[in-house]
Amino acid sequence: MRKAISPKECVDSQKGIVTDWLIKIINSMLTQSWDGKCAVIQKYKIQEILESKGYNYNAFKEHGGLKFEPLYEEQGWRIEQNSDSWIFTVVKGK
């Protein structure tokens, strides 16, 4: 019997796409930019790092390599995104 995928299963399947080294880079950037209220990660910095490792940023993005938000949201972050950056803030009570 066929079963439709749940939202949780969809998110869980995307978690495996994000590489461990990208998580380490994001963690480091969060630590460096954290001001006690929020942290901002500029997209161009991620792009520079990916391209220095031989990746095409747009292809990496299109294949889900930048879908790290669920991993961080599970840890208590709220992430907003604009055209230039990701803004991380703490979810109250986490």
N, C-alpha and C positions, 0 to 999 in steps of 0.2 A: 504494500500500500504506500502511496506517496504521502509525504508529509511536508507541509510548508515550513520553511525555516522561520524561526522566531527572531525577534530583534536581538535577543541575547546571543543566540547562536551566530547571527550575522556579525555582531561586534566581536565575539570570541574568535571567529575565523580570521578577522582582520588583525588581531593581536599578533599572530604568527608572522605577519608580513614585515613588521617593523624589526629592523636588525638591532642586535644587542649594542653594537658600537654606536648606533644613532641614539639609543637611549642614554648611553654614557655621555655623549656629547650634549644632549639636551639637559641631563642632570647637571653637568658642569656649567652650562650657560645659565640655568636656573639659579644655581648657587652664587654665581658671579653677579647676576643682575637683581637678586632679591633685595628689596628695600624694606622689608618688614610688612608690606601691604600687598605688593605685586612684583612680578618679574616679567620682563618683556624679552622675547626672543625675536630678533629680526630675521625675516625670511632670507634676505640676501646672504646672511652669514651661514645659514644652513646650505644654501645653494653653493657658496664658495667651497665649503667643506666637501660636499658631495662631488663637485666637479674636480677637486684636488685628488679625490680617490678614483677618478675615472668614470663617474656616473653622469648621465645626462639628467639634470634636475627635473625637467618636464616629464621625461619618461618615468623616472623614479616616482614622481608624484602621481602620474596617471595610473601606475600599477599598484598604488596603495602604500608605497613605502613611507609616506608621511602621515599615515593615519594613526598617530600615536595618542591622540586625545583620550580615547577610552582607557588606556593604561594609566594615564595620569588622573583622570576623573575618578577612577576606582580608589585612588590614593588620597582623595580629598581636594583636588584642584578643580577650579572652574576655569575653563579656557574660552576666551573670546578671540576671534580672529578678524583681522582687517586685511587690507591688500598688502600691507607691509610687514605685519608681525602677528605673533601669538602673544596674548596677554594672559598670564596665569595669576589667579587670585585664590585665596583659601575659601573653601566652602565652610560656612559657620557650623560649628559642632563637630568638625572632623579633626 
